Each structure stands twice: as structure tokens, then as C-alpha cells.
């Protein structure tokens, strides 16, 4: 991946996280609810991974 694309990807992730946190705190969502949603999404992504990929190739 070329460096400019990588840097744009990093900036997009940081901006997405900032907007998400701003929206959650603007809506007065409790931090516990935000943490549970984050952990649930991480668990779903982890379980959705393809485990049959060959990493040696």
C-alpha cells in the first residue's frame, strides 16, 4: 500500500472515531453503554473472520 493511501486511511479512522465519540457524548449516552457497544462490535468482527486463510503463502 502506498504511503499516501496509508496516511489517508489513518486520518479517516481517527476522524471517524472522533465523530462517533462526539455523537455519543452529545446524546448523553452513558460510558458503560458505549463500552458495551464497542466490545460487542469487536467480538462480532473477531468471530466473523475467515479462519481458513493460509498465512504461509
GROMACS elastic network, one bead per residue, 0.5 to 0.9 nm:
[ bonds ]
;  ai    aj funct       b0    kb
    1     4     6  0.85083   500
    1     5     6  0.67275   500
    1     6     6  0.65692   500
    2     5     6  0.55526   500
    2     6     6  0.63899   500
    2     7     6  0.88809   500
    3     6     6  0.50176   500
    3     7     6  0.61488   500
    3     8     6  0.86102   500
    4     7     6  0.51387   500
    4     8     6  0.61513   500
    4     9     6  0.85477   500
    5     8     6  0.51294   500
    5     9     6  0.61415   500
    5    10     6  0.87181   500
    6     9     6  0.50595   500
    6    10     6  0.63370   500
    6    11     6  0.87643   500
    7    10     6  0.50855   500
    7    11     6  0.62407   500
    7    12     6  0.85745   500
    8    11     6  0.50846   500
    8    12     6  0.60556   500
    8    13     6  0.86302   500
    9    12     6  0.50771   500
    9    13     6  0.62519   500
    9    14     6  0.86926   500
   10    13     6  0.52211   500
   10    14     6  0.62640   500
   10    15     6  0.86463   500
   11    14     6  0.51442   500
   11    15     6  0.60836   500
   11    16     6  0.84733   500
   12    15     6  0.51667   500
   12    16     6  0.59963   500
   12    17     6  0.85537   500
   13    16     6  0.50616   500
   13    17     6  0.61509   500
   13    18     6  0.85858   500
   14    17     6  0.51594   500
   14    18     6  0.61695   500
   14    19     6  0.86936   500
   15    19     6  0.61435   500
   15    20     6  0.85125   500
   16    19     6  0.52246   500
   16    20     6  0.61316   500
   16    21     6  0.86492   500
   17    20     6  0.50608   500
   17    21     6  0.61450   500
   17    22     6  0.85118   500
   18    21     6  0.52108   500
   18    22     6  0.60533   500
   18    23     6  0.85519   500
   19    22     6  0.50363   500
   19    23     6  0.60590   500
   19    24     6  0.85321   500
   20    23     6  0.51791   500
   20    24     6  0.61422   500
   20    25     6  0.86260   500
   21    24     6  0.50683   500
   21    25     6  0.60698   500
   21    26     6  0.83484   500
   21    34     6  0.88403   500
   22    25     6  0.53015   500
   22    26     6  0.59087   500
   22    27     6  0.85459   500
   23    26     6  0.50626   500
   23    27     6  0.61898   500
   23    28     6  0.87123   500
   23    29     6  0.89047   500
   24    27     6  0.52809   500
   24    28     6  0.64552   500
   24    29     6  0.55177   500
   24    30     6  0.83471   500
   24    31     6  0.87571   500
   24    34     6  0.74911   500
   25    29     6  0.58734   500
   25    30     6  0.80110   500
   25    31     6  0.84953   500
   26    29     6  0.76790   500
   28    31     6  0.89030   500
   29    32     6  0.84189   500
   29    33     6  0.68051   500
   29    34     6  0.69817   500
   30    33     6  0.53937   500
   30    34     6  0.65205   500
   30    35     6  0.88004   500
   31    35     6  0.61017   500
   31    36     6  0.86126   500
   32    35     6  0.50466   500
   32    36     6  0.61670   500
   32    37     6  0.86498   500
   33    36     6  0.50956   500
   33    37     6  0.61837   500
   33    38     6  0.85424   500
   34    37     6  0.52426   500
   34    38     6  0.61716   500
   34    39     6  0.86739   500
   35    38     6  0.50664   500
   35    39     6  0.61228   500
   35    40     6  0.84998   500
   36    39     6  0.51419   500
   36    40     6  0.59952   500
   36    41     6  0.85162   500
   37    40     6  0.51015   500
   37    41     6  0.61196   500
   37    42     6  0.85859   500
   38    41     6  0.52214   500
   38    42     6  0.62025   500
   38    43     6  0.86480   500
   39    42     6  0.50587   500
   39    43     6  0.61166   500
   39    44     6  0.85866   500
   40    43     6  0.51078   500
   40    44     6  0.61534   500
   40    45     6  0.86379   500
   41    44     6  0.50775   500
   41    45     6  0.61804   500
   41    46     6  0.85480   500
   42    45     6  0.51800   500
   42    46     6  0.61134   500
   42    47     6  0.86504   500
   43    46     6  0.50268   500
   43    47     6  0.61476   500
   43    48     6  0.85427   500
   44    47     6  0.52066   500
   44    48     6  0.61058   500
   44    49     6  0.88849   500
   45    48     6  0.50730   500
   45    49     6  0.65278   500
   46    49     6  0.56083   500
   47    50     6  0.84293   500
   48    51     6  0.88192   500
   50    53     6  0.64449   500
   51    54     6  0.86854   500
   54    57     6  0.61175   500
